Amino acid sequence: MPSSLLIDTPELLIAALQRLHEAFIVTDADLDEPGPRILYANPAFTKMTGYTWPELVGRTPRILQGPETDHRVLKNLRSCLELGETFEGETFNYRKDGARFVMRWYIEPIRNAAGEITHFFGIQRDVTAEVEKNRQQRALDQAIGQLTDSVVLFDRTGRVRYANEAYLEWSDGLQQVAIGQLAWKLPGAPERVTELHWARKMLGSGREWRRTYPVQQRRGVAERRFVSVTVSPIRDRAGNMVEFVAVGRDVTERRRLESIAEAHNFHDHLGVVFSGIRHELGNPINSVKAALQVLSDGFQTLPLAKVLSYLGRMGEELGRVEYLLRSLRSYSLYDEPRPELIDVEAFLARFKLLAESECERQGVQLEMTVSDRADTLWADPQALHQVLLNLIGNAMVALEGSASRQVELEADRQGEHTLLVVRDNGPGIPPDHLPHVFKPFYTTRTGGTGLGLAISRHLLSLMRGSIDLNSSSAGTEARILLDRQDPTRFGGDEDSTP
């Protein structure tokens, strides 16, 4: 580029301007159209705008303006330059190809020895990405600020660097005090020190920590408060943990309402249970009473065979009462389960040996499949044995009268859980009965207590397990999920105790 464009400018200065990463232009001082005219533009400017130097020389910077250029900014620009002041502004400009971008520029007047303005020089920057990032940050800040959940950010040392408006309200105006303080010293920290230990352990290893817990009580606050909190690590692009975000919600009122609902549900459920017990015990007892009355009234005249028949019937009815009482006992037999780490294949192999003889006696073929991925599970062996016996027993009853009787027992891994499946090829459970099968004393067969599935679900719940039933005309499938490992190893879930 010819150095004569700027009179008496040393070539060394031109070379330096050529290498600037910042876009840079020099114009004359004529502010009226068609001026000011561009006298110099460095390569960074041509790269930013898409114009070549021959297309810029002698032209006005107005060629960058377009439909969304803010004319208020341009008016301020002219006023500053007419007064000989420095201008700084930002608005939309347009490249040669019509692409819009946000340009921020700084313009300074150049004066001669007499103090007269002879030129202007300006530095331009494409700040589109920066503006968009700031816009997104403002939107995010506004969204977080309007959340009803409390949000607190703290660094790896535990020092709080941000707390939103919801936390300010919840903590009674302690937001400003919170900044720079240790997160676990602020309102909302767990009441139990062990919770803090688990939180720091899990977060330190890069895992999320989630809990519902009672918070440390503050002076003058009589009510015990509960919060549900999730704390997650925030990582940089390299995957390094840089800080943590805690999102919390006060669930004190929710827990109060839940306790009321649970009391009502328990009362209703207790009524159903006692109604079922009364019905199940009442039938055989009434039969025994009726038989005793017959024997009492006709003891002298009844033939011996008839007496023995009535006595046998009474024994059967009392046996039914005994069976019912044993079933009820199973409901509380494992109220304090002792879970341990179980080898899946070895446990199921032992179970099959015990269950296979009864299956063969009933003409049922028992097949077992254990996936290579099913390694361990966390459960009370006796309680799990009881659950599987209940399910196998139900399956055998469902297969009564079927030509081909098959029960399959399968084990596989599902994420961090072990999946156990008991499947039969019976006629299935009618769709209108399926929603009720886990209710105590609900049964569709004569002689059943309706407690098998209720007991199974109860035992599994004590071991952090779950059970679901799928049924169709092709058969019924019971699916059990249990932890693969001791859940307390990493702090468990929000309801576990470290």
VOLUM-999221 format. One record per residue (C-alpha): y negated, x, z. Coordinates in steps of 0.05 Angstrom, whole numbers, plus 5000, padded with zeros to 4 digits. Each point is the difference from the previous one (the first is absolute). Layout:
YXZ...
***
This chain:
500050005000493250314981496150255060493449814965500949285023496950215066494150464988500450665036506649825035504350615012506850014966503350145067497449345027502549634938506950315009500149785073498049284982505549984947505250145054497749485050505249465016494449525014497049624940492950264989494449834951492750204988495149524967492650024983495049645044498449424953502449375036498049514945504949834945502950334961499550525055501850345042503750434950506150425019498650744991506350275033506849735022505650425027507449924980501549615063495049474978502949944930507049955030497949455048496449574948504250144938493950194959499750684965494050455006497449854929500449265018495850105063494650494981493349654991502949335023498149635063504749915060499049264989505950034951504549985062497249335023503549344988500949275021501550145073495050565011495749795059492849964975497450005072502850705006496750204934493349725024500550405064501850614958493749944958495649895061502650625034499250444938492949744987498250205070503350684991505249855054507450155002504449424979507149845023503749394975506549694978501849474949504749844943499450414937504250024936503650554963499850084925506449584993496949435040503950145063496149825062499450485058495950085063494950574994496350295059494250464981494550435030493650154961494850525017493450134964498650704972492750235006496150544966495350505034494549485000504549515037500849544940506849674988502850284934507449835005505249635041506850265017505749555025506950095029504949444984506649835032505549504981501349675067504249414975506250215039495950135062496549334996506649634989503150375058494149825044500449284977507349965017498750335067494449505016504649424980505550295043495350115059497449294992507049714996502350395061493749825036501249264988507450025022501749595061505150545017497550625036500250644959499350695030500450674963501550645039501650714980506150425016497250195067499349275019492449994995497249334974495450064941499349264980500849325032498449354965496049405023506149625024501750575047492850005024500549275018506950065031498150605042493549685024495250474964503650665009499950204927494750545006503350275063506650004962497750494946502450695019504349765057507650055005503349384971504849915058494350015050496749384970501149255011506349794963504350595022507049835026500949855074506450415001499550754993506850024965497049594943494850544989505450545001503949634945493849884960498050745000507150214984500749534941493150124972500950755008506249974956496249594947503149335015496549335011499849735072500049265013499949645067498049375037498350195071495749845060493650425001497150395057495949525042492650145007495749905062497449295006505149734951505249585037503949754940505850434976499050114926505250144946498850324932504150114938498450684970502250394939498050734994501350354933498750714977494950134944501650584954496050414951502150124928504450575021503849545047497150315064498449535058492550015011498749405044502849345025498149274993501549515056499749254985500449555061499949265016499349675068506149555007498949795072498849274982505650004949504950255052497649465048501249464948506750304981502149995073498249265004503849864935505950405025500149595064500049354960505350274953504250235057499549325033501949654935505550504986502649945071500549254990504150104938504550505035501449555060501049414954505250404962503450245064500149295027503249754936505050574993502249975073499549245004505249844947505950395029498149815072499949274981506850074967502850335063497049445043502949474955506950335002499750065075498249265006505949814957504750435041497149735065500749284979507050054971502950595038505949585027501749684933498350514947506050364969500450755013498950164927493549615001497650355063501550684970496249804937493949815041500550645040500550414936493949664971496150145065502050734996497550044928493349685019499150475059501750584953494349774956495350015060502450705017498850234929493049715001498450355065502550664972495449904940494149865044501550635039499650404935492849794994498150425060505750514999495850524965493049845026499350745015503350324940501650745000498850224929502550664975500550374934506249754965503750314941500449414952506550174965503850165064497549385036501849534942506850324992501649855073497349304993504349864939506350215036498549505055497949434953505150104945506049725039496549335013497749974928507150104976502549475047495049514969501850224930493350334988499350674963494850455034496950544956495250545025495250434959495650535032494850344956499150765003492849855019501949615062500450545053497749755068497149405036496849875068503549455039504249815060507250074974502749425042494449534980500650184926507549915005498849305028495249834943504850224946505849625033495749375000498350084926507250164979502349405041494949544966502250274932507449855015498349295021496049904936506050234959504849495029503149624943497850504946505350274953497150714999497450235068495950645000495150305049496150634982496750465050495050494969495350535027494250344964493350335015493549624989494050455012500050195073505049465017507549904993502249364964506449655020502549434957505649495016501649594938505249454987502049614938500149335034496449364978493550215033495349655049496549364975492650144987497849475050504150335055497850724986493249975037503549785064506050465005496850475051498349445048504349985063505549464998498749844927506749954965502949664939507350055020504249635050501650415062494450504989494950175054494450194952498650625041503050554956494050134955495049865056503550535043500350494942492649954986498450065074504250645007497050304937492949865024501450385064501850604956493849944955504549714946499549394955504849544964499149564939504749524964500549884925504749454978502149664936506149654972502850694986500150195074495850225059496950685014497450245068495450604996498650425062494650535004500050525057496250645011503450634973497250445056497649935071493349644989496950335061500550684968493449904965496849495046503549384972496149404978494349655035504749635047504250605021499050405063499450764993
***
